Amino acid sequence: MLRYISYHCVFPRYGSLLPRSGFHSAFRRLGFAYPHSTKAKPTMIAVRNDGGVDMSEFVGYMEKLKNYERSGVPKDAGMDSEEGFDLGRMRRLLRRLGDPHLNFKAVHIAGTKGKGSTLAFLSSILREEGYSVGCYTSPHLMTIRERISFGKFDEYVSATVLTNLLHKIKGIIDQSMELENGALTHFEIFTAIAFTLFSQEKVEIVIIEAGLGGARDATNVLTSNELTTAIITTIGEEHLAALGGSLESIAMAKSGIIKQDRPLIIGGPFEHHIESILRDKASLMCSPVVSASDPGIKSIVKSYEKRGDKLFQICDIFINVKKDLPLYIELCDLNLSMLGDHQLQNAVTATCGALCLRSQGWKISDESIHVGLEHTILPGRGQFLTKNEIESIGLSGVSVLIDGAHTEVSARSLAGTIRKICSNESMALVVAMATDKDHASFLRALISGLRPDVVLLTEVSIAGSKSRMTPSSSLKTSCVQGAMDLGIDVTDIGEITHAKSMDGLLISSKENPNAMLIGCATESTVISMKAANELLKSIRGSKNGLIVVTGSLHIVSSVLSSIVF
């Protein structure tokens, strides 16, 4: 049953909250970096000091390039066909730069979900062993520098290094742009910069996250000589138009990273016919396959423990794979900061990757795997804010969880994790999404799994632009319809804006106390969070409440940028 409150709901004005200068230079990926020690507990370390280097020249140069993250990816662009991205121009660019990608060994990761987390787990393991590791990932939360890290510590590239490298190779890039008739994209050029940097820094191994699909992604210039292992984490219905329109075509596109005689790790679990596509391609390439969902692999979350502001899931992983590539390890009482069954599966996939490298002669101890997994933190993925962080954005008496989930599958995973950890708390969702996502399925899965008291739909720019931003009113329509389809009573509280009082909003929350409150906002994420907090207080009284901010990594970024100390 839908009840509509006709008057305009309002929300009091709050002062602006700006990130402290240098905030993201103090935290790796706006989270944490860890000392390389098998004995030390996780602690924050200082990252490279940029000495106030101005990145405006670098950012300005990159901003002029064609950026599909901002505008959206063209139809079939990720397919291995005439409509797909032209890998030839990427290879020609790298050739003019001296083929830097031929100078390091690499692990290549593709997949619909779990790429970034699997990369984070595996890089942490390798750094724990003492290797100098390069990482290339996307998108970023706060600064483009997050996309590149290298060395024995998890430090992202400094502004100084990026600016100096641009000065060194800008002539070659400009010449290439002219020769390619202006077709080179933001992602292609930044990928070339990353590969040049990894070669320059002489890293021992690079872990590379594919941007879109696999076959025609700019990162897919590696040959079997450079590739040590390919990893495909999951296959799901995302970027459907760019990847052929079906799960089968998406699987085919991602299978393009498989190389001759190089092992393939598949995460999963996959539908049988989808896994068959990946295995058939591996068979054609004579590539051994290890499945992280193999019957010989067991993993379990045994319990959750809170220590101070930090929550851990205590897990066991047992791997005893006998087919294709024998792998074995027992990991007991892992204290993982990355929460949820899906993150445990990502940890298993990364562990299979580490064991696969060990089978090729890379020195990786069981202890390094254990400690590396425990030291992995990736901001914006199941991240609970600390009490100080919550208070810094003007909230109190509430917990806040931020997560970049944006697909139906990831919504189910997020809901399942929250149910296990916070099952009895009153709850509010604050959601913003890009236009190319399946909003209805995502919101339906989330509200079905969580049955929140409050849902506020908001807006956030995507890669600095509003062209891919979904209007909050459209999200609200999808959410209301989804709730009604599920038989949930709904009170539409309209639009939340700045004003002098919250009286109307609070009155509407009490007219039908059993109804789910659904509203929208066009202003900042923080204002939506504060409105959600006030509504939860009116519902729960003195009981604890939880605000979940999700729908994209871009809304996660907006929360992190508002944290002040």
Sequence and secondary structure as in RCSB ss.txt:
>XXXX:A:sequence
MLRYISYHCVFPRYGSLLPRSGFHSAFRRLGFAYPHSTKAKPTMIAVRNDGGVDMSEFVGYMEKLKNYERSGVPK
DAGMDSEEGFDLGRMRRLLRRLGDPHLNFKAVHIAGTKGKGSTLAFLSSILREEGYSVGCYTSPHLMTIRERISF
GKFDEYVSATVLTNLLHKIKGIIDQSMELENGALTHFEIFTAIAFTLFSQEKVEIVIIEAGLGGARDATNVLTSN
ELTTAIITTIGEEHLAALGGSLESIAMAKSGIIKQDRPLIIGGPFEHHIESILRDKASLMCSPVVSASDPGIKSI
VKSYEKRGDKLFQICDIFINVKKDLPLYIELCDLNLSMLGDHQLQNAVTATCGALCLRSQGWKISDESIHVGLEH
TILPGRGQFLTKNEIESIGLSGVSVLIDGAHTEVSARSLAGTIRKICSNESMALVVAMATDKDHASFLRALISGL
RPDVVLLTEVSIAGSKSRMTPSSSLKTSCVQGAMDLGIDVTDIGEITHAKSMDGLLISSKENPNAMLIGCATEST
VISMKAANELLKSIRGSKNGLIVVTGSLHIVSSVLSSIVF
>XXXX:A:secstr
 EEE  S  EEE        TTGGGSSGGGS    S SSS          TT   HHHHHHHHTSB HHHH   T
TTTSSSTTS  HHHHHHHHHHTT GGGGSEEEEEE SSSHHHHHHHHHHHHHHHT  EEEE    SS GGGGEEE
ESS  B  HHHHHHHHHHHHHHHHHHHHHTTT  BHHHHHHHHHHHHHHHHT SEEEEE SSSSTTSTTTT  TT
TEEEEEE    SSSTTTTTSSHHHHHHHHGGG  TT  EEE S   HHHHHHHHHHHHHTT  EEETT TTEEEE
EEEEEEETTEEEEEEEEEEEE SSS EEEEEEEEEESS SHHHHHHHHHHHHHHHHHHHTT    HHHHHHHHHT
   TTSSEE  HHHHHHTT  S EEEE    SHHHHHHHHHHHHHHSTTSEEEEEE  BTTS HHHHHHHHHHHH
  SEEEE    BTTBSTTB  HHHHHHHHHHHHHHTT  EEEEEEEEEES  HHHHHHHHHSTTSEEEEEESS H
HHHHHHHHHHHHHHHTTS EEEEEES HHHHHHHHTT   
